[in-house]
Amino acid sequence: MIWTRLAPSPTGALHLGNARTFLVNWALARQRGWRVLLRIEDLDGPRVKAGADRGAIEDLAWLGLDWDRGPVYQTAEMAPCHEALDRLGRAGLLYACVCTRREIEQAQSAPHEDEEGEQGDGRELRYPGTCRPEPATPLPPSFRPADTDSALRLRIPDEPVRFFDQVRGDHAINVQRSVGDFIVATKAGLPAYQLAVVVDDARQRVMEVVRGDDLLGSTARQMWLYRLLGIEQTPRWWHLPLVLGPDGRRLAKRHGDSRLARYRQLGVPVERVIGLLAWWSGVTDQRSEMTVEQFVTGFDIARLPRGPITFTPEDEAWLSDSRNDRPMMATTAGA
Ligand code: GLU
């Protein structure tokens, strides 16, 4: 049995860009017989918004997606992450870091290699290794980052890691030169995204990871974690080009309100939304209404546009003006 996962972060509402990634992920699963796990990635403490998990679940269900397991919440089961941290710590692969973001910013001297796939607004700083002990030293078994107000970083060798992406092909990324030793546990003592995603994907037997290509660079970090944790089987990666705003930046609030919840509240028929996402995914050559079942039948990963998609004012008009075409639906759905 092959598993994939839909992994929304409850840090905000799902917008059209998220919807497109989830719909393609789900359609691949339904075409290929993968099981779907719904995993709520709620570890990002300060950014998690109350009720955003429920909102994401409602939005996915409104689109017509379903899942075979879940929702499971990352915070509900953190012991496997702590075991992984203990293991890495004992092996001398972790160290405590007390640097602040400001200090790291100030230490950026040489320009660092860009990770492939970063879209500009997601750019990360390179950690220069200020707290890295030489030689490597095992962490004491009782070490808990929260007690010391330090984060834990992973020692990353200065060599490229290679992986194949089903959509974007071969990649070789040197993590040490792009972001340096990265954080695997936060100052609050919580497992960081990179660690949690690897530990959870491995134990939940997720073998197909479909997500936005802003995470291509993270994939290299995750490949290191698989290797250093001794997990032999890594998932297959499918990184989808992102949806951008008219200014070429990743779709976000600054481009207007493209939340699914808003279209739902406006009474926009879901077939319009699916139809737009289908056009963006190479299923049709123009915007036309479509059910989620028709999307699954018509979707072909080979025809997925390889470059980013732009969400235009015409797209917005096609969605929100549709209420005028269908006054009956607008009143009933909005009631
Ligand atoms: N939770 C992440 C997000 O919403 C996805 C992480 C992943 O797919 O690995 O961006």
Residues whose N, C-alpha, C, O or C-beta is under 5 A from the ligand:
A	BS01	LIG	A7 P8 S9 E41 V197 V210 R211
